[in-house]
Amino acid sequence: MVRTIIPIVFLLSSVAITNAQDWTQWRGPNRDGGVTNFAAPAIWPEKLKLVWKTPVGGGYSSPIVFKNKAWVFSRQEEKEVISCLDLKSGKILWSQSYGVPFKKNQYATEMGQGPHSTPVLYQDKLFTLGVNAVLSCFDANTGALKWRKDFGIPNTSKMFCGTAMSPVIENGNVIVHIGDDIKGGLMIAFEATTGKEAWKLDCDGPGYASPIVMTVEGTRQLVTMTDKSVLGVDVQKGTQLWKLAWPDEWNENIVTPTLYKNTLILSGVRKGTMAVQVAKTGAEWTTNQVWHNPELTLYMNSPVLDGDFFYGMSAKRKGQFFCAEAATGKVRWATEGREGSQASLLNAKDALFILTSDANLIVAKKVADKFQQLAKYSVADSATYAHPILFGKRILIKDNATLALWSVE
């Protein structure tokens, strides 16, 4: 039987960008780790220059940047804290906090107590989603609380580390995925300005993944991993369009989906990496497997796409950096291993940046023949699970206690 699939047009969502260095949500303007404005030096220095370092607290949440300010969501003792800093000096301009008691699962004692979710900035409003599923809207300029939704403490029988998804803005709504593996999940869109519920969808509980938004055959849809599946959801109506089974024995579906032309690249630590094409035939949506590489297993890191190749960190051999073909899943190169437990990747114009969880910032060439390291720097005194931010000649790094600005000059 021959099937004809209508050509599909995919577009990633983005928050309005008015300044070249703005980084206002999870993994940047397009939620894909792409950097367009980093000015790489002709010769990489032996060491980076520390511009400032400010104590802000722990947590894995990544900072965000808009114009001359940075915001960071962290934990200080039994509180979750959102702080606004002057990007030039590192001075804290304002800080707000609220009590967050959180009891980790016995199998997650080595993991932090959150927060894990990266804030999102939209029209002078800052949205945070805490480890106990508390969604807050703050005035980004003053820190004043605009509205708040408390969804209750998630069950940690398998969702060991609590809430982790990073909210996304679409159609003037802030969308969150909350719940757990016992009660199931809800995907809810709230009007960003008022906090009024726009739509709600009963669905599988969240894993730890954060969504992207894309357009398929004229339908704008949110795509995310749940604790058991991958979902496509109509962002205007809040209806489920399609569902792909993606079970994991520990519900550790963490990796943000990656978009390559008309396919989605998905990965899991026990599932391998797969590319699927989302298509519509009549009124029915389908997901068709393009390729599957069971040996390419991503755990906590999300890959970055550069042309026809994608780069990431496999969980094999205690951590391997790799380059693979996006069209086939074939691995072009992989390092020997023992690179660490986790790494955050950013794709800049002139280089690939890899921040490992043991505070090493690695700069490498984006080539498909072999791994070529350009530079390596130690950038913190404690673990670095948050994504870095690159702009101009500066690098913003969040570790388990501080936020620091480094310069390549």
C-alpha positions in Angstrom: 0.0 0.0 0.0 1.3 3.4 -1.0 0.6 6.4 1.2 1.0 10.0 0.2 1.9 12.3 3.0 1.2 16.0 2.4 4.4 18.2 2.9 4.6 19.5 6.4 5.8 22.9 7.6 7.3 23.1 11.1 8.0 26.3 13.0 9.3 26.5 16.5 7.7 28.9 19.0 9.5 32.0 20.3 9.0 34.7 22.8 9.3 38.2 21.3 13.0 39.1 21.1 13.9 42.8 21.1 17.6 42.6 22.1 20.3 40.4 20.6 21.4 39.0 24.0 17.8 38.2 25.3 17.4 34.7 26.6 13.9 34.7 28.1 13.0 31.0 28.5 14.3 27.4 28.6 17.1 26.9 26.1 16.8 30.3 24.6 14.6 32.1 22.1 13.5 29.0 20.2 13.9 26.5 23.1 16.6 24.7 21.1 19.9 25.8 22.6 20.7 27.9 19.6 23.0 31.0 20.1 23.3 33.7 17.4 25.2 36.5 19.1 28.2 35.1 20.8 31.5 36.7 19.5 34.1 34.0 19.6 37.7 35.2 20.0 40.3 34.6 17.2 42.3 32.7 19.8 40.8 31.2 22.9 42.4 32.5 26.1 44.1 30.2 28.6 41.7 31.3 31.2 38.3 33.1 31.3 38.1 36.4 33.2 35.6 36.5 36.1 33.5 39.7 35.9 31.4 39.1 39.0 30.0 36.3 41.2 26.9 36.6 43.4 25.5 34.1 45.9 21.9 33.2 44.9 21.3 29.7 46.3 21.0 26.2 44.9 18.8 24.4 42.3 19.0 23.3 38.7 16.9 26.0 37.2 18.6 28.0 34.4 18.9 31.8 34.5 17.3 34.0 32.0 18.4 37.3 30.5 16.6 40.4 29.1 18.4 43.6 28.1 20.6 44.5 31.2 19.0 42.2 33.7 19.2 38.5 34.7 16.7 36.5 36.8 17.5 33.3 38.6 15.2 30.9 40.4 16.8 29.1 43.3 16.5 27.4 46.7 17.8 29.0 50.0 17.2 26.7 52.9 13.4 26.0 53.0 12.4 28.7 50.5 12.3 29.1 46.8 13.7 32.5 45.8 13.4 34.5 42.6 16.0 37.2 42.2 16.6 39.9 39.7 20.2 41.0 39.1 21.9 43.8 37.3 23.8 42.1 34.5 26.7 44.5 34.5 27.5 44.4 38.2 25.8 41.3 39.6 24.0 43.3 42.2 20.7 41.9 43.3 18.0 44.5 42.4 15.1 42.6 44.1 14.3 39.2 45.6 11.1 37.4 46.5 10.7 34.1 48.3 8.1 31.7 49.7 8.3 28.6 51.9 8.7 25.3 50.1 9.1 22.2 52.2 10.1 19.3 50.0 10.8 15.7 51.0 12.8 13.9 48.3 12.2 10.3 47.4 14.6 7.9 49.2 16.1 7.0 45.8 16.9 10.6 44.9 18.9 11.6 47.9 21.9 12.7 45.7 19.7 15.0 43.7 19.0 18.6 44.7 15.7 19.8 46.2 15.0 22.1 43.2 13.8 24.2 41.8 14.3 22.5 38.4 12.1 24.5 36.2 13.5 27.5 34.2 11.4 30.7 34.4 9.9 32.4 31.4 9.6 36.1 30.8 6.7 37.7 28.9 5.7 41.3 28.6 7.3 42.4 31.9 5.9 39.4 33.7 8.0 36.6 35.1 6.6 33.1 35.5 8.1 30.4 37.8 7.1 26.8 38.4 8.4 25.5 41.7 9.4 21.9 42.7 6.0 21.5 44.5 4.0 22.7 41.4 3.5 26.3 42.5 3.0 28.6 39.5 3.8 32.2 40.2 3.5 35.4 38.1 5.8 38.2 39.3 6.2 41.8 38.0 9.7 41.4 36.4 10.7 45.0 37.2 9.6 45.1 40.9 9.1 41.5 42.0 5.5 42.2 43.1 3.4 39.0 43.0 0.7 39.3 40.4 -1.0 35.9 40.8 -0.3 32.4 41.9 -1.6 28.9 41.4 -0.8 26.1 43.9 -1.4 22.6 42.5 -0.3 20.7 45.6 2.8 18.7 46.3 3.4 16.0 43.7 3.7 12.3 44.8 7.3 11.2 44.6 6.8 7.4 44.4 8.5 7.5 41.1 8.7 11.1 40.1 11.5 11.4 42.6 12.6 15.0 42.1 9.2 16.8 41.9 8.1 19.2 39.3 10.6 20.0 36.6 9.0 21.2 33.3 9.7 24.7 32.2 6.6 26.7 31.3 6.0 27.9 27.7 4.2 31.0 26.4 1.9 30.7 23.5 -1.1 32.9 22.3 -0.7 35.1 25.4 -1.1 32.1 27.7 1.4 30.5 30.0 1.2 26.7 29.7 2.2 24.2 32.4 2.1 20.4 32.8 1.6 19.3 36.4 0.7 16.1 38.2 2.5 12.9 39.1 2.6 9.2 38.3 -0.1 8.4 40.9 -2.8 11.0 40.2 -2.0 11.5 36.5 -1.5 14.8 34.9 -3.1 18.1 33.7 -1.9 20.4 31.1 -3.3 23.9 31.8 -3.1 27.2 29.9 -3.6 30.4 31.9 -4.0 33.9 30.6 -0.6 35.5 31.3 -2.1 38.8 32.4 -4.9 37.6 34.7 -4.2 34.0 35.6 -7.6 33.1 34.3 -7.8 29.5 33.0 -7.9 29.4 29.2 -8.1 25.6 28.7 -7.3 22.4 30.6 -6.4 18.9 29.3 -6.5 15.6 31.4 -3.4 13.7 30.3 -0.5 11.5 31.4 1.5 12.8 34.3 4.7 14.8 33.5 8.1 13.3 33.3 10.8 15.9 33.7 10.8 17.2 30.1 10.1 20.7 28.9 8.0 21.2 25.7 8.5 22.9 22.4 5.8 24.4 20.1 5.6 23.8 16.4 3.2 24.2 13.5 2.2 21.1 11.5 -0.1 21.6 8.5 -1.4 24.8 9.9 -2.0 23.5 13.4 0.0 25.0 16.2 0.8 22.3 18.7 2.8 21.8 21.9 5.0 18.7 22.0 6.3 17.2 25.2 7.3 14.0 26.9 5.1 12.7 29.7 5.9 10.0 32.2 4.6 7.4 29.7 4.4 9.0 26.3 5.0 11.8 23.9 2.1 14.1 23.3 1.0 16.6 20.7 -1.5 19.2 22.0 -3.5 21.9 20.1 -2.3 25.1 21.8 -5.5 27.0 20.9 -8.1 24.4 21.9 -6.2 22.4 24.5 -7.1 19.1 22.8 -4.8 16.1 22.4 -3.9 15.6 18.7 -1.7 12.6 18.9 0.1 10.3 21.4 3.1 8.1 21.0 3.8 5.5 23.7 7.2 6.1 25.4 7.3 4.1 28.6 10.2 4.1 31.1 10.4 2.0 34.2 11.4 5.0 36.4 9.3 7.6 34.4 12.6 9.4 33.6 11.5 11.0 30.3 13.6 14.1 30.5 14.9 15.1 27.1 13.4 18.1 25.3 12.2 17.1 21.8 14.4 18.3 18.9 13.0 19.5 15.6 14.8 18.5 12.3 13.0 19.6 9.2 9.7 17.6 9.3 10.8 15.1 12.0 11.0 15.1 15.8 14.1 13.6 17.4 13.2 11.9 20.7 15.4 10.2 23.2 15.4 8.3 26.6 18.0 6.6 28.7 16.4 3.2 28.3 14.7 3.8 25.0 17.4 5.0 22.7 16.9 7.8 20.2 14.2 7.9 17.6 13.0 10.2 14.8 9.3 10.4 14.0 7.3 12.3 11.4 4.1 13.8 12.6 1.5 13.7 9.8 -2.2 14.3 9.2 -4.3 12.1 6.9 -7.8 13.4 6.7 -8.8 14.1 10.3 -6.3 11.6 11.8 -2.9 12.5 13.2 -0.2 9.8 13.0 3.4 9.4 14.1 5.6 7.5 11.7 9.0 6.2 12.7 11.8 7.4 10.5 14.8 5.8 12.3 15.7 4.3 15.7 19.1 4.0 17.2 18.8 2.0 20.4 22.5 2.5 21.3 22.2 6.3 21.5 20.8 6.9 24.9 20.4 10.4 26.3 19.5 10.8 30.0 19.3 14.3 31.4 20.7 16.4 28.5 18.9 17.7 25.5 20.7 17.7 22.1 21.4 20.7 19.8 20.9 20.7 16.1 23.3 22.2 13.6 22.4 21.7 10.0 22.1 18.0 9.2 23.8 16.9 12.5 22.9 16.9 16.1 25.2 16.9 19.1 24.6 15.6 22.6 25.8 13.5 25.5 25.0 9.8 25.6 24.7 7.9 28.9 26.9 5.2 27.6 30.4 4.7 29.0 29.6 7.0 31.9 29.0 9.9 29.5 30.0 10.2 25.8 29.8 13.4 23.7 28.6 12.5 20.2 27.7 13.8 16.8 25.0 12.0 14.8 23.2 12.4 11.5 19.8 13.9 12.0 18.4 12.2 8.9 19.5 8.6 9.8 20.6 8.5 13.5 24.0 7.2 12.5 26.7 8.2 14.9 29.6 10.0 13.2 31.8 10.3 16.2 31.7 9.7 20.0 34.3 10.4 22.7 35.8 7.6 24.7 33.6 8.2 27.7 33.7 9.2 31.4 32.8 12.8 30.5 30.4 13.0 33.5 26.9 12.5 34.6 25.3 15.4 32.8 26.1 18.2 30.3 24.3 21.2 29.0 24.9 22.0 25.3 24.6 25.2 23.4 25.1 25.7 19.6 26.8 29.0 18.8 27.7 30.1 15.3 31.4 29.3 15.6 31.5 26.5 18.2 29.8 24.0 20.3 29.7 24.8 24.1 29.4 21.9 26.6 29.0 22.7 30.3 29.5 19.5 32.3 27.9 18.9 35.8 31.4 19.1 37.3 31.8 22.7 36.2 34.0 22.2 33.1 33.1 24.4 30.1 34.3 22.8 26.9 34.5 24.6 23.6 34.6 22.3 20.6 34.4 22.6 16.8 31.2 21.6 15.1 32.6 19.0 12.7 31.3 15.6 11.7 34.6 13.7 11.3 35.9 13.7 14.9 35.6 15.5 18.3 37.9 18.6 18.3 38.3 20.5 21.5 39.2 24.1 21.2 39.3 25.1 24.9 38.4 23.9 28.4 37.7 26.0 31.5 36.8 25.5 35.1 33.9 27.9 35.8 32.6 27.1 39.2 33.3 25.6 42.7 30.2 23.4 42.8 28.0 21.4 40.5 26.7 23.0 37.4 23.4 21.5 36.2 21.8 24.7 34.9 22.2 25.8 31.3 24.8 28.6 30.7 23.9 31.7 28.6 26.2 33.1 26.0 26.0 36.7 24.7 28.6 39.1 23.2 31.9 37.9 24.7 30.2 36.9 28.0 29.2 33.6 29.6 26.7 33.4 32.5 27.1 30.4 34.7 24.8 29.1 37.5 26.3 26.6 39.9 24.8 25.1 43.1 25.4 28.3 45.1 26.2 31.3 42.9 25.5 33.1 39.6 28.7 34.3 37.8 29.5 36.2 34.7 32.7 35.3 32.8 34.4 37.0 29.9 36.5 35.6 27.1 38.4 38.9 27.0 
